[in-house]
Amino acid sequence: MQQVTLPNVALIGFMGTGKSLLGRMLAQRWGWRFVDTDSLIEEQVGCSVAQIFERFGEEYFRRQETEVLRSLEHQRHLVIATGGGVPTRPENVRSLRRHAVIVLLTAEPEVILQRVQPVETRPKLSTAPDPLAEIRRLLRERETAYACADIRIDTSTLSPSEAVLRIEELVKAWKPTPPP
């Protein structure tokens, strides 16, 4: 594989779109380091994301995400899988823009629901009477936040290998937009 000379790659998107799986595969393919922001937060706090939400609340978790992203700004050759809500905070988007190509992974709501089973492990879905309706609602709510992406890839019908090749193709062709 030829050496990739790009900034870091940050994968954003809703839960179940493939950020962690595809991030690991892409990092391995390029010989880069894989970083999962949720895993880093779990290590730092000492409990799972679901437990953090339950014990400390969502706002605490979101602050931890922001701190983790800032800690990555000066590192290179990273493939970063972010939590689904990362781009809902403007400071997180600014942080990612400083050092990464932002790739949005998407999938159809029905595909997401199938991929995230059991929903009990997902704080945003575990209490929803209709998890599919909640996925649709959250996707609509986050639509504007996800618009920050430089690249968008629908993973609904792609195998993991196909998705990684598509990410690689689009990231290599990506050119930064000059500031106005």
C-alpha positions as CSV (number, residue, x, y, z in Angstrom):
1,M,0.0,0.0,0.0
2,Q,1.4,3.4,-0.9
3,Q,2.0,5.9,1.9
4,V,-0.9,8.1,2.5
5,T,0.1,11.8,3.0
6,L,-3.1,13.3,4.4
7,P,-4.1,14.8,7.7
8,N,-5.9,12.5,10.1
9,V,-9.2,11.0,9.1
10,A,-12.2,11.5,11.5
11,L,-15.2,9.3,11.0
12,I,-18.5,10.8,12.2
13,G,-22.0,9.6,12.0
14,F,-24.8,7.9,13.8
15,M,-24.3,4.8,15.9
16,G,-24.3,1.6,13.7
17,T,-22.9,3.2,10.6
18,G,-19.6,1.5,10.9
19,K,-17.3,4.1,12.4
20,S,-15.4,1.7,14.7
21,L,-15.2,-1.3,12.5
22,L,-14.3,0.6,9.3
23,G,-11.9,2.9,11.3
24,R,-10.0,-0.1,12.5
25,M,-9.8,-1.6,9.1
26,L,-8.7,1.7,7.4
27,A,-6.0,2.3,10.1
28,Q,-4.7,-1.2,9.6
29,R,-4.6,-0.8,5.8
30,W,-2.7,2.5,6.1
31,G,-0.5,1.6,9.0
32,W,-2.0,4.4,11.0
33,R,-3.2,4.4,14.6
34,F,-6.8,3.8,15.3
35,V,-8.5,5.9,18.0
36,D,-12.1,5.4,19.2
37,T,-13.2,8.4,21.3
38,D,-15.8,6.5,23.2
39,S,-13.2,3.9,24.2
40,L,-10.8,6.6,25.4
41,I,-13.5,8.2,27.5
42,E,-14.4,4.8,29.0
43,E,-10.8,4.2,29.9
44,Q,-10.4,7.7,31.5
45,V,-13.7,7.6,33.4
46,G,-13.5,3.9,34.3
47,C,-16.9,2.8,33.1
48,S,-19.0,2.2,29.9
49,V,-20.6,5.0,27.9
50,A,-24.0,3.7,29.1
51,Q,-22.8,3.9,32.7
52,I,-21.4,7.4,32.2
53,F,-24.7,8.6,30.8
54,E,-26.6,7.0,33.8
55,R,-24.2,8.2,36.5
56,F,-23.0,11.6,35.3
57,G,-25.4,12.6,32.5
58,E,-25.1,13.4,28.8
59,E,-23.5,16.9,29.3
60,Y,-20.6,15.4,31.3
61,F,-20.1,12.8,28.6
62,R,-20.1,15.5,25.9
63,R,-17.5,17.6,27.8
64,Q,-15.3,14.5,28.0
65,E,-15.6,14.0,24.2
66,T,-14.5,17.6,23.6
67,E,-11.4,17.1,25.9
68,V,-10.5,13.9,24.1
69,L,-10.8,15.6,20.7
70,R,-8.6,18.5,21.8
71,S,-6.0,16.0,23.0
72,L,-5.7,14.5,19.5
73,E,-5.2,17.8,17.6
74,H,-1.4,17.6,17.5
75,Q,-1.1,13.9,16.6
76,R,-0.8,12.6,13.1
77,H,-1.6,9.4,11.2
78,L,-4.8,8.8,13.1
79,V,-8.1,7.3,12.0
80,I,-10.5,8.6,14.6
81,A,-13.9,7.0,15.2
82,T,-16.0,9.6,17.0
83,G,-19.2,9.2,19.1
84,G,-22.4,9.8,17.2
85,G,-23.0,13.1,18.9
86,V,-19.6,14.7,18.4
87,P,-20.5,17.1,15.6
88,T,-23.5,18.4,17.6
89,R,-21.1,20.6,19.5
90,P,-19.5,23.4,17.3
91,E,-16.2,23.3,19.3
92,N,-15.8,19.6,18.4
93,V,-16.2,20.4,14.7
94,R,-13.6,23.2,14.9
95,S,-11.2,20.8,16.7
96,L,-11.6,18.1,14.0
97,R,-11.3,20.7,11.2
98,R,-7.8,21.7,12.5
99,H,-6.3,18.3,11.9
100,A,-8.6,15.9,10.0
101,V,-10.6,15.1,6.9
102,I,-14.2,14.6,8.3
103,V,-15.9,11.6,6.8
104,L,-19.6,11.1,7.5
105,L,-20.8,7.5,7.5
106,T,-24.5,7.1,7.0
107,A,-27.0,4.2,6.8
108,E,-30.7,3.7,6.4
109,P,-32.6,3.8,9.8
110,E,-33.7,0.1,9.4
111,V,-30.1,-0.9,8.8
112,I,-28.9,1.0,11.8
113,L,-31.5,-0.6,14.0
114,Q,-30.4,-4.1,12.8
115,R,-26.7,-3.2,13.4
116,V,-27.1,-1.8,17.0
117,Q,-29.0,-4.7,18.5
118,P,-29.4,-5.2,21.4
119,V,-30.6,-1.6,21.9
120,E,-30.3,-1.9,25.7
121,T,-26.5,-1.2,25.3
122,R,-27.3,2.2,23.6
123,P,-28.1,5.0,26.0
124,K,-30.0,7.0,23.3
125,L,-32.2,4.0,22.4
126,S,-32.6,1.9,25.5
127,T,-35.5,3.8,26.9
128,A,-37.3,4.5,23.6
129,P,-40.7,2.8,23.2
130,D,-40.0,2.6,19.4
131,P,-36.3,2.4,18.7
132,L,-36.7,2.8,15.0
133,A,-38.8,6.0,15.4
134,E,-36.1,7.3,17.8
135,I,-33.4,6.6,15.3
136,R,-35.3,8.5,12.7
137,R,-35.9,11.4,15.1
138,L,-32.2,11.6,16.1
139,L,-31.1,11.5,12.5
140,R,-33.3,14.4,11.6
141,E,-32.1,16.3,14.7
142,R,-28.5,15.7,13.8
143,E,-28.8,16.4,10.0
144,T,-27.5,20.0,10.3
145,A,-24.6,18.9,12.5
146,Y,-23.6,16.1,10.1
147,A,-23.4,18.6,7.3
148,C,-19.9,19.6,8.5
149,A,-18.5,16.5,6.7
150,D,-16.0,16.9,3.9
151,I,-17.0,13.5,2.5
152,R,-20.2,11.5,2.9
153,I,-20.5,7.7,2.4
154,D,-23.7,5.5,2.8
155,T,-22.7,2.2,4.2
156,S,-26.1,0.6,4.1
157,T,-25.4,-1.8,1.2
158,L,-21.6,-1.9,1.3
159,S,-19.6,-4.7,2.8
160,P,-17.0,-3.5,5.3
161,S,-14.2,-4.1,2.7
162,E,-16.1,-2.2,0.0
163,A,-16.8,0.7,2.5
164,V,-13.1,0.9,3.4
165,L,-12.1,1.0,-0.2
166,R,-14.7,3.7,-0.9
167,I,-13.4,5.8,2.1
168,E,-9.9,5.4,0.9
169,E,-10.8,6.5,-2.7
170,L,-12.7,9.6,-1.6
171,V,-10.2,10.6,1.1
172,K,-7.3,10.4,-1.4
173,A,-9.3,12.5,-3.9
174,W,-10.3,15.1,-1.3
175,K,-9.0,18.6,-1.6
176,P,-9.4,21.1,1.3
177,T,-11.6,24.1,0.5
178,P,-9.7,27.3,0.9
179,P,-11.0,29.7,3.5
180,P,-13.2,32.5,2.2
